[in-house]
Amino acid sequence: MSEQLGTVTVAPDVIREIVRQTARAIPGVARMDTFQSPRVNRLLTARAATGIALDLDADLATIDLFIIAEPDAPMLSLGQTLQREIQRAVEDGLGMSVKQINVHIEDVADRFATTPE
């Protein structure tokens, strides 16, 4: 017998933080980018400066991730790994379904720069 105890709500900032931490743990990601192209501005919220645009529709999440890649990272493989790992983190950790994860590799880090995030 299942008993309804109430609801569980996860704040969008928590979802963004899980996405950010997951992305930063993937080899090949130098840092998050704060630039968003005009094409996706319609999806952005006030928190878009984190490099993550989040669109929540019921229990479905659409995530746009803006990153700077390491100079020697294989771009296609990096993007696919990010999609897979972020989907796993959101679905397993939050029980939320993911509709799309769009990875935007905005630039390649300067191999000689030391820019902390």
PLY file of the C-alpha trace (Angstrom):
ply
format ascii 1.0
element vertex 117
property float x
property float y
property float z
element edge 116
property int vertex1
property int vertex2
end_header
0.00 0.00 0.00
1.43 3.33 -1.10
0.92 6.33 1.14
1.00 9.89 -0.26
3.03 12.00 2.15
3.23 15.19 0.12
5.47 16.57 -2.61
9.19 16.94 -3.11
10.36 20.05 -4.93
13.89 20.58 -6.21
14.92 24.18 -6.89
16.26 24.98 -10.38
19.51 26.16 -8.78
20.01 22.65 -7.37
19.55 21.15 -10.83
22.02 23.66 -12.29
24.57 22.83 -9.59
24.28 19.09 -10.28
24.76 19.77 -14.00
27.73 22.08 -13.30
29.48 19.63 -10.99
28.92 16.76 -13.40
30.25 18.77 -16.35
33.33 19.98 -14.45
34.20 16.39 -13.53
34.43 15.32 -17.19
37.98 15.29 -18.58
38.21 17.78 -21.43
36.05 20.49 -19.86
38.24 23.47 -19.00
35.45 25.59 -17.52
31.89 26.75 -17.96
31.26 29.62 -20.35
28.98 32.56 -19.59
28.40 33.51 -23.22
25.16 32.42 -24.83
24.41 32.80 -28.51
21.32 34.85 -29.49
19.79 31.68 -30.96
19.18 30.25 -27.50
18.44 33.45 -25.59
14.75 32.56 -25.56
15.56 29.61 -23.29
17.60 31.54 -20.79
16.69 32.52 -17.30
18.26 34.98 -14.91
20.74 32.24 -13.94
22.13 31.80 -17.46
25.44 33.38 -16.43
26.39 30.01 -14.93
26.85 28.54 -18.41
23.71 26.46 -17.99
20.29 27.29 -19.42
17.51 25.22 -17.96
13.97 24.85 -19.25
11.62 22.84 -17.05
8.31 21.62 -18.44
6.43 19.49 -15.92
8.94 16.76 -15.05
10.96 17.14 -18.26
14.23 19.08 -18.36
15.87 20.65 -21.39
19.44 21.65 -20.61
21.74 23.88 -22.65
25.32 23.65 -21.48
27.95 26.21 -22.55
31.55 25.10 -22.02
35.14 25.92 -22.85
36.99 22.75 -23.88
40.57 21.76 -23.13
42.86 22.22 -26.17
43.40 18.51 -26.83
39.87 17.32 -26.09
38.08 15.29 -28.78
35.07 17.58 -29.25
32.43 15.12 -30.48
33.33 12.53 -27.86
33.39 15.23 -25.16
29.91 16.43 -26.11
28.48 12.91 -26.13
30.08 12.09 -22.78
28.63 15.27 -21.29
25.16 14.39 -22.57
25.33 10.85 -21.19
26.77 11.76 -17.77
24.49 14.74 -17.20
21.44 12.69 -18.15
22.50 9.99 -15.70
23.13 12.51 -12.90
19.77 14.26 -13.35
17.69 11.13 -13.83
19.36 9.01 -11.14
19.95 11.79 -8.62
16.71 13.71 -9.00
14.30 11.28 -10.60
13.62 13.88 -13.29
13.38 12.93 -16.97
15.63 14.69 -19.46
14.16 15.73 -22.79
17.33 17.20 -24.32
20.88 18.11 -23.41
22.40 20.54 -25.90
26.15 20.97 -25.50
27.59 24.21 -26.85
31.39 24.14 -27.08
31.97 27.88 -27.28
35.76 27.99 -27.30
38.97 26.12 -26.61
41.01 27.13 -23.56
44.40 28.70 -24.05
46.79 25.95 -23.01
49.11 28.50 -21.38
46.48 30.52 -19.50
45.78 29.88 -15.84
42.20 31.07 -15.40
40.46 29.63 -12.34
36.70 29.17 -12.47
0 1
1 2
2 3
3 4
4 5
5 6
6 7
7 8
8 9
9 10
10 11
11 12
12 13
13 14
14 15
15 16
16 17
17 18
18 19
19 20
20 21
21 22
22 23
23 24
24 25
25 26
26 27
27 28
28 29
29 30
30 31
31 32
32 33
33 34
34 35
35 36
36 37
37 38
38 39
39 40
40 41
41 42
42 43
43 44
44 45
45 46
46 47
47 48
48 49
49 50
50 51
51 52
52 53
53 54
54 55
55 56
56 57
57 58
58 59
59 60
60 61
61 62
62 63
63 64
64 65
65 66
66 67
67 68
68 69
69 70
70 71
71 72
72 73
73 74
74 75
75 76
76 77
77 78
78 79
79 80
80 81
81 82
82 83
83 84
84 85
85 86
86 87
87 88
88 89
89 90
90 91
91 92
92 93
93 94
94 95
95 96
96 97
97 98
98 99
99 100
100 101
101 102
102 103
103 104
104 105
105 106
106 107
107 108
108 109
109 110
110 111
111 112
112 113
113 114
114 115
115 116
